[in-house]
Amino acid sequence: MTRFSLNLALMASLVSGCSEHASIGEFPPEMAAPTATNTTPPAAPIHGLKGEYFASLDWTGTPVAVRVDPLLNLTWALGMPVLGLGETFSARWTGEVEVPFDDTYTILASCDDTCPLSIGGNVLFGETGEGSSTTATLTKGRHRIEARLSNLAGTASISYAWSSPALPKEIIASVRLFPAP
């Protein structure tokens, strides 16, 4: 008897005891057949902001690279966040930030060289640099966020932190950031 014949005989003996459900694709009554709603797990949300990197200082032209950066706490010692950029570049991050609760927040910016920031269409920082801070009254929920960086030369960095009477100072966490499409 060949190997194929043995496998076929084994399969026939296994199926013979299940004749009432022997057709392909048929499920026993006690089992629900898979449906489109219960066979595919939900996609996990992507956290971070959409980052666009430009070879110009003013966020113009076609981006050299586009990616999702998990949070805005970045430092590049050589000033080159992606291949194809020199030390002089600009970057823009867009998406939504999820504010945990209604409160007055202190927002701190740290960057080299400039890092404008807006949340919910309100400009919080214009052309600013190392160690700037401001306060803003924010409401719970998701708000549009746009952060920018321009780097003239050398080390490039950007970081945003927030705090409130109910929230200790922290870098805005990745789980609170959602990239623009």
N, C-alpha and C positions, 0 to 999 in steps of 0.2 A: 504494500500500500504506500502511495507517495505521501509526502508531507502535506500537500494540498488536500488530498483525500482525507487524511487524519484531521486536519483543521475543519474541513467541511462536516465530517461526522461529529466532531465535538460540538460545533455550532448547532447542528440539528438536534442533538440530545439536550442541549440547554434550552432550545426554543420549544421542544415538544411539551415541556411542562407548563408553558405559558401560552397555550394555543389561543386563549380568548383575547390576548393582546399581542399576537405575533406579528401583525402587520407593521411595517416600518412607519415610524412617526406617530403611532397610536400610543396613548398613555392610559394606564389603569384609571378607573373612575376616581379613586382616592387621591390621585395626583392631578394637579392643575397643569394644563399644557402651558409652556412658556408663552408670554405675550411680549409685545414690544415694550410695554411699560415695566415688566419685571425681569428682563434679561440684560439690560444695559444699565450699569451703575451710573449715577449722576456724575457729571464732570465736576472736579474740584475747582473752586474759584482760583483764578490767577491773581496773585497779589503783587503789588509794585506799581510803578508808573511807566508809561511808554516814554522811552528816551530816544531822542533824535539828535545825532551828532553832526555838526557842520564844520566845514573847513574855513568858514568866515567867522568874524567876531560878532556879527549882527543877526544870526539865526536865519540867513537867507541862502538860497540855492537849494540844490538837492542834497538831502542828508547823506553823509558818507556811510552811516550805519543807523539802523533802527533796532531797538531791543527793549525788553522789559527789565528795568532795574528794580530789584526788590525793595530798596529804600534809598532815601537821599542822605547818605552818610558815606560819601565817597572821597577818596584821596588818590591822586596819581602823581607819584614822585617825579616822573619824567614828563608829565603833562600830556600823556597820550592815552586816552581811555580806550581807543579802538585803533586797529590797524588802518593806515591811510590818513591819519590826522597827525599834524605836527604839533608843536607846543602852543601855537596860536589857533584857538578853536572856540566854538560856542556849542552849547547843548541846551535842549528844551525837554522838559518832562511834563506830560499831561495825563490827566485821568481824574479820578475822584478820591477825596479823602473822607473817611467816615469819622465824624466827630462823635465821641462816646456819650456826651450829655451836654445840655445847655449850660454855658458858663462863660466867664470872661477868661480868655487864655492869654498867657504871655508866650509869644512866639520869638524864638531866637534863631538868628541866621549866622552862620559862620562859613566864609568862603574866600577863595582867592581866584579871581579878582572881583567880579560883581555877580550878584545873585538876586535879581528881581523875583518876587513871589506874589501870587494872587490866589485867594480862596473865595469861591462863590462870586467871582467877578470883582471883588474888592482888592485893590492893590495894597498889600501890606508892606512890601519893601519895593522901592524903585531901584535905582542904581545904588547898591549898598555893598559893604564889604565885611571884613572880619569883625565879629562881635556885636552886630546890630540886634536890637530887640524892639518889639512893639506889642501892644495889647489889642485884642479883637474879641468882640462878643460873638460867639458861634453857637448855632443851634444844633441839637442832636440830629444825626442823619448824614447822608452823603452830600458833598458839595464839590463842584468842579475845582480842580487845582491846576495851576500852571507855575512851574518853577523854571528859571533860566540861569545859565552860567556862561560867562565869557572869560576866557583865559588869555592874557597877553603873552605870557612866556613862563617857563619854569613849572614849579609845582602847581597843580590844579586841585581844588577841593571844594566840596559843598556839603553842608549839613544843616538840617532844620530840626529844632527841638521845640517842644511845647510843654507848658505846665499850667495849672489853674489851682485855685484853693483846694479842689478835691483831687487833683492829679499831680503827683510829683513830677519834676522835670524828667523828660525822656525824649529820645529820638523818636520821631513819628514812626510808629511800628509798621512793618510790612503788611500785617493783617488789616491795617486801616487804609491801605492804598490799593486802588483798582485802576488798571491801565485804560487809557482811551483806546477806542477801536482802531 
